[in-house]
Amino acid sequence: MRNLLISLLLILSFPALSSIYAYKGYIADNPIMLYLESTLNELNNNQVNKGYWVYQNDPEQQLNVLSAECEFIRSCTEDDHPTSLVLYDNQDIYLDNIAHKIKVKDSSHYFKFINMHIEPADDQKFLPETLNGYWFDGKNDQQYSVVLQKQFVINDHPNTEFNQIELLQLESLDKLYFTAVLSKQKNDKIKLVGINVYNKKNHKLLQHIQNLNYSYNKFNSIIMQDINFDGEPDLAIKKYHFNARLGDNYDYYLNDNGKFKATNLWGSNIYFNNKDKSATGTKRCYDYDENEQKIIIQIDSVYHYRNKHYIHKKNQCQTHYFDTNVSRQCTENEYNACLLKRNNIIFENPHYIGEDNIYHKNMAWDKGKLVDGVVYDD
């Protein structure tokens, strides 16, 4: 039931373009960080539909998820000039199976910010510098004053630029929490340039994974997954936007006593086999041969796990014909074309057109041959 509810809320609020406003301040005397996510609605006006907040002195550094009242109680486009903002704790939101509506519990927890005077404006000024209001604790039936100051804004506008902004991630471990390190230059996209690993007990920076050049995934840049079957969660960093390309497209790091080491595993999808302690990275490319027959080229890169490392063993490639259901070994040209071409972009979604090509010795594969530099789509 809870998974269904979360899915419904995500469907209601998943944006094509959005901005994140970061605020710092207090609930009563307790320091907090609040992140508000704004999007453009169907009337082309900015609106806040989700939020995330955390007590700064909370050793767990666990983000609490919020949903705007208008997401499930009324239409977010009803009021063009709202003067208040109400955000409910997602744990207090439930699906009423009889009424077929999303509702909030009677003893719910929520933020209410007042005297906001939100106006349709450029995105940097959409939300005020100061938020005033209160946090209502439904469990104890208590109201606590809240005053917050804007710290920074993350958005993809062409003129926006920032460097090394950290964004707390939803995923964490018992003793560790993670932040995504983000940078943006003018007329460029937001890039995930690093992941920072912190000790929950004292907030000490333990590791800085750097020199990344991946897409921006907000609070979901990482997942934790045991990839060497030792019972300890390892780190997987998302390379691209959700559903932007075929495959999971993760960059995997092994957890060695809290230190994360790169595996350099290759493949759009990587399958981990507990029986023989192996990993197989796979990439599939859909194409047509010289006779205009539809084919799928699949490259498999096989690794064995030995002495706390994944060691590359071999690559293999098969070409499969859809019409005849016949497979054969790839030609060298087919292998190179699949290896070096764009990573199976879903062209039906034009928002994601323009991602970087896959490189090989500073070359890219385009129209059947290697060419210099980056090839951009028309």
Secondary structure, DSSP 8 states (H G I E B T S, - for coil): -HHHHHHHHHHHH--SSEEEEEEEEEETTEEEEEEEEEEE-TTS-EEEEEEEEEETT-TT---EEEEEGGGTTS-TTS-SS-S-EEEEEGGGEEEETTTTEEEE-TT--EEEE-S----S--GGGSS-SEEEEEEEETTTTEEEEEEEEEEEEE---TT--EEEEEEEEEEE-SSEEEEEEEEE-TTS--EEEEEEEEETTT--EEEEE----EE--TT-SEEEE-SSSSSS-EEEEE-S-TTSBSS--EEEEEEETTEEEE-----SEEEEETTTTEEEEEEEEEEE-TT--EEEEEEEEEEEEETTEEEEEEEEEEEEETTTTEEEE--HHHHHHHHHS---B-TT-GGGTT-----BTTEEEETTEEEES-----
